Amino acid sequence: MAEWAARLEPGTYVTHLRLGRVMTPRLGRELTPQEAALLRITLPEADLVRRLPDGGVELVEFIVWRPQETLGQLLYYGGLIRATPGYETVDPNRIRLRIVTGLQDPRFQEFVEAMGIVYEVFMPAWLEQALAARRGA
């Protein structure tokens, strides 16, 4: 993820962003900052969220094996971003989703691209070597 993100303009993205808002239990009072912080760690976490020049955002999930396992997660995150502090005013039509993986999977790529999701194969040399080693090459 760090290698992929290094290509981006600094300050245009955040990593490990907790999505949504802390739900306040029915205590009859506001949560203390410490209580809210404890509950915040239970929120879903996007790998990378990037602000786009057109005012939109792109949510990026990184996965090496089985990229199909991240699809539901990414779709859910796309629905949560506008409930996240600092992202409430993002136009829903400007929310973009991207899966970055080390594996070519043409069928899955066609499937997600039909939903408007970007499918990107990112294969730094070290990952290519690790995949080859795992496959016994």
C-alpha positions in Angstrom: 0.0 0.0 0.0 2.8 2.4 0.9 4.5 1.9 -2.5 1.2 2.5 -4.4 0.4 5.6 -2.3 3.9 7.0 -2.8 2.8 7.9 -6.4 0.0 10.2 -5.1 0.4 13.8 -4.2 1.1 14.2 -0.5 -1.7 15.5 1.5 -4.4 14.2 -0.8 -5.1 11.0 1.0 -5.3 9.3 4.4 -4.7 5.7 5.2 -6.6 3.5 7.7 -9.6 5.9 7.9 -12.3 4.8 10.3 -15.6 5.2 8.5 -19.0 6.3 9.9 -19.8 7.7 13.3 -19.5 6.3 16.7 -23.0 5.3 17.8 -23.8 6.8 21.2 -25.3 4.2 23.5 -28.4 5.2 25.4 -26.6 6.6 28.4 -28.7 9.8 28.6 -25.5 11.8 28.2 -22.8 12.6 25.6 -19.8 10.3 25.5 -16.5 11.6 26.9 -13.7 11.9 24.3 -12.1 8.8 25.9 -15.2 6.8 25.5 -15.7 7.9 21.9 -12.1 7.0 21.1 -12.6 3.5 22.5 -15.7 3.0 20.4 -14.1 4.5 17.3 -11.8 1.5 17.0 -14.8 -0.7 16.3 -15.7 1.3 13.1 -14.8 -0.2 9.7 -11.5 0.9 8.4 -10.7 1.8 4.8 -7.2 1.1 3.6 -6.9 4.5 1.8 -9.2 7.4 1.1 -8.1 10.0 -1.5 -9.6 13.4 -2.1 -10.0 14.1 -5.8 -9.6 17.4 -7.6 -13.3 17.4 -8.6 -14.4 17.3 -5.0 -15.0 13.6 -5.0 -13.3 10.9 -3.1 -11.8 7.5 -4.0 -11.8 4.6 -1.6 -9.1 2.1 -2.2 -8.8 -1.4 -0.8 -5.6 -3.4 -1.2 -5.5 -7.2 -1.3 -3.1 -9.7 -2.7 -5.0 -13.0 -2.6 -8.6 -13.5 -3.6 -9.5 -9.9 -4.6 -13.2 -10.9 -4.8 -13.2 -11.1 -1.0 -12.8 -7.3 -0.7 -15.8 -6.4 -3.0 -18.5 -6.4 -0.4 -16.3 -4.6 2.0 -15.5 -1.8 -0.5 -19.2 -1.4 -1.5 -20.1 -1.1 2.2 -17.4 1.5 2.7 -18.7 3.5 -0.3 -22.0 3.8 1.5 -20.4 4.8 4.8 -18.1 7.6 3.6 -20.7 10.3 3.8 -21.4 9.4 7.4 -17.7 10.0 8.2 -16.7 13.3 9.8 -15.1 15.5 7.2 -16.8 13.7 4.3 -20.5 14.5 4.9 -20.8 16.9 1.9 -19.2 14.6 -0.7 -21.5 14.3 -3.7 -22.6 10.7 -3.8 -22.0 10.7 -7.6 -18.4 11.5 -7.0 -17.6 8.5 -4.8 -15.2 6.2 -6.6 -14.1 2.8 -5.6 -10.9 1.0 -6.5 -9.5 -2.5 -5.8 -5.7 -2.8 -6.0 -4.4 -6.3 -6.1 -1.3 -8.3 -7.1 -3.3 -10.8 -9.1 -4.7 -10.8 -12.6 -8.2 -12.0 -12.7 -9.9 -11.0 -16.0 -13.3 -12.4 -15.1 -13.4 -10.6 -11.8 -12.0 -7.5 -13.3 -14.8 -7.5 -15.9 -17.4 -8.1 -13.1 -16.3 -5.2 -10.9 -15.7 -2.8 -13.8 -19.3 -3.4 -14.9 -20.2 -1.9 -11.5 -18.0 1.2 -12.1 -15.2 -0.1 -9.8 -11.6 0.3 -10.9 -9.6 -2.9 -10.8 -5.9 -2.3 -10.8 -3.1 -4.9 -10.8 -0.1 -3.5 -8.9 2.9 -5.8 -8.9 6.1 -4.4 -7.4 9.1 -6.7 -7.9 9.1 -8.0 -4.3 5.5 -9.1 -4.6 6.1 -10.8 -7.9 8.9 -12.8 -6.2 6.8 -13.6 -3.2 3.9 -14.9 -5.4 6.4 -17.0 -7.5 7.8 -18.5 -4.3 4.4 -19.3 -3.0 3.5 -21.0 -6.3 6.7 -23.0 -6.2 8.4 -21.3 -9.1 
